[in-house]
Amino acid sequence: MTAFLLVTLVAFGASSLAGHVMVEKTRREGIRATQRLKSAVASQLVLAKQIDALSNPAELERWARQSGFVAPDAKARPSSKNEIVASR
């Protein structure tokens, strides 16, 4: 009977310790996951602001003018040179 009680107590102690270890491991993984989530949300906000800035129509037009792009549907401007190409 004493051997049974001893085995029971050892088994209970070991399973209790193992359960606590698993719960602590899960708690720490949850904390790390929360930290990763906060970091990802912060990065997402930065990227969202950059995308908004890049997709702003006024900003796009300013960049296009600065880079020398001309819209294909824009009015044609007359040339500053007056050259005669052909005459009769």
C-alpha positions in Angstrom: 0.0 0.0 0.0 2.8 2.4 0.8 4.5 1.7 -2.6 1.2 2.5 -4.3 0.9 5.8 -2.4 4.5 6.6 -3.2 4.1 5.9 -6.9 0.8 7.9 -6.9 2.5 10.9 -5.3 5.5 10.8 -7.6 3.2 10.5 -10.7 1.0 13.3 -9.5 4.0 15.5 -8.7 5.6 14.8 -12.1 2.4 15.4 -14.0 1.7 18.6 -12.1 5.2 19.9 -12.7 4.9 19.0 -16.4 1.5 20.8 -16.6 2.9 24.0 -15.0 5.9 23.9 -17.4 3.6 23.6 -20.4 1.4 26.4 -19.2 4.4 28.7 -18.6 5.8 27.9 -22.1 2.4 28.8 -23.6 2.2 32.0 -21.6 5.7 33.1 -22.9 4.8 32.2 -26.5 1.7 34.3 -26.1 3.8 37.3 -24.9 6.2 36.9 -27.8 3.3 36.7 -30.2 1.8 39.9 -28.8 5.1 41.6 -29.2 5.4 40.5 -32.8 1.9 41.7 -33.5 2.6 45.1 -32.1 5.8 45.4 -34.2 3.9 44.3 -37.3 1.1 46.8 -36.7 3.7 49.6 -36.2 5.4 48.6 -39.5 2.1 48.4 -41.3 1.2 51.9 -40.2 4.5 53.3 -41.5 4.0 51.5 -44.8 0.4 52.7 -45.1 1.5 56.3 -44.6 4.2 55.9 -47.3 1.7 54.4 -49.7 -0.7 57.2 -49.0 2.0 59.7 -49.7 3.1 58.0 -52.9 -0.5 57.6 -54.2 -1.5 61.2 -53.6 -2.4 62.7 -57.0 -0.7 66.0 -56.3 2.5 64.2 -55.2 2.4 62.0 -58.3 2.0 65.0 -60.6 4.8 66.9 -58.9 7.1 63.8 -59.2 6.2 63.4 -62.9 6.9 67.1 -63.7 10.2 66.9 -61.8 11.2 63.7 -63.7 10.3 65.2 -67.1 7.2 63.1 -67.8 4.5 64.5 -69.9 1.0 63.1 -70.0 0.1 61.7 -73.4 -3.3 63.4 -73.3 -1.8 66.9 -72.4 -2.2 69.8 -74.9 0.7 70.1 -77.3 2.7 73.2 -76.8 4.0 75.0 -79.9 7.7 74.9 -80.4 9.8 77.9 -79.6 11.7 77.5 -82.8 10.2 78.8 -86.1 11.8 76.7 -88.7 10.4 76.4 -92.2 10.4 72.8 -93.3 9.1 73.1 -96.8 8.0 75.9 -98.9 6.6 76.4 -102.5 
